Structures are given as structure tokens and as C-alpha cells.
Amino acid sequence: MMENLNKNIYAMSDSAILGMLGECIHKVRLSRNITQQELSKKAGITRTTLIRIEKGVGGTLITLIQILRQLEQLQLLQSFENFQQVSPLMLAKIEENLRKRASRKNNKSDYKSDW
């Protein structure tokens, strides 16, 4: 698996990336001593589908999520989480527009007296 980490993933073909994902799933499954039949049943997919994914032949995104969930590997997807970051310039503009003080309204009714 270390040899996969040294590869430039952008230079890999789609089928090579699928193969890498399948190999990773296969290794995690074996390290947890789970059979293909057990994992496919827990994930709600057929064993044939799991075999195809482990071979890197294909599958759907929902199937990948189901497999990763059962292998307790969903943290692999956290890098897809999109955090909206505010640039320092935008933050300065936002802070500039914030009120710094409360002001009193200049209504004539405020200055009336009861006399």
C-alpha cells in the first residue's frame, strides 16, 4: 500500500484509481478478518458487487459508502468536506461594517417635556 502513496494520483487513470480503492477495501476487509459474504451482507449488496469493487471493475458511490461504513472507514471521506473560509480582506470588510456604538434616534418626541 505504501507504493500507492508514492504515486501521483493525478497521473493515474480512472481504472487505476478504482483498482487502488478496491485493493484498499480488500486489505482492510482481510485485516479485520471479514469474509466477502459477511461484508456484502452487512453492506446490503451482493457478493458479486463486492468482488467487482475489490477488483476495481466498478460500482456506485452509494455502494462505496455502504462498504466504507461497514469497515468503519468513513473518515476517508472527510477530505471532501467543504469548509467555507473567509479571506482576511473579506473579514476586515465585514468587521468594518459592524456597528461600533448605539445611536439615539433624533425624534422630536424624545425632546418633549411634560411641562
PEWOQUI-V275502 format. One record per residue. RES is the residue in one small letter. PHI is phi as a letter, one per 20 degrees, with the letter a starting at -180 (999 if undefined). PSI is psi in radians with two decimals (NA if undefined). Layout:
res phi psi
RES PHI PSI
RES PHI PSI
This chain:
res phi psi
m 999 -0.50
m f -0.59
e f -0.52
n f -0.56
l f -0.48
n e -0.22
k f 2.58
n e 1.90
i f -0.48
y f -0.39
a e -0.17
m e 2.59
s f 2.89
d g -0.75
s f -0.58
a f -0.66
i f -0.73
l f -0.70
g f -0.71
m f -0.76
l f -0.75
g f -0.72
e f -0.71
c f -0.81
i f -0.76
h g -0.81
k f -0.72
v f -0.75
r g -0.80
l f -0.66
s f -0.43
r e 0.06
n l 0.82
i d 2.30
t f 2.83
q f -0.69
q f -0.77
e f -0.82
l f -0.76
s f -0.66
k f -0.78
k f -0.64
a e -0.20
g m 0.54
i c 2.98
t e 2.75
r f -0.63
t f -0.71
t f -0.76
l f -0.74
i f -0.78
r f -0.72
i f -0.76
e f -0.50
k e -0.17
g m 0.39
v e -0.55
g q -2.94
g q 3.11
t d 2.87
l f -0.71
i f -0.65
t f -0.73
l f -0.76
i f -0.74
q f -0.72
i f -0.83
l f -0.64
r f -0.79
q f -0.49
l e 0.04
e l 0.84
q c 0.38
l f -0.36
q f -0.33
l f -0.40
l e -0.10
q f -0.42
s f -0.25
f e -0.22
e f 2.26
n d 1.92
f e 2.14
q e 2.07
q d 2.48
v e 2.28
s f 2.71
p g -0.64
l f -0.73
m f -0.69
l f -0.71
a f -0.70
k f -0.71
i f -0.80
e f -0.58
e f -0.60
n e -0.15
l f 2.53
r f 2.43
k d -0.49
r b 2.73
a e 2.50
s d 2.68
r e 2.44
k f 2.44
n e 1.17
n e 2.52
k f -0.49
s f -0.38
d f -0.46
y e 0.04
k f 2.56
s d 2.86
d e 0.16
w f NA
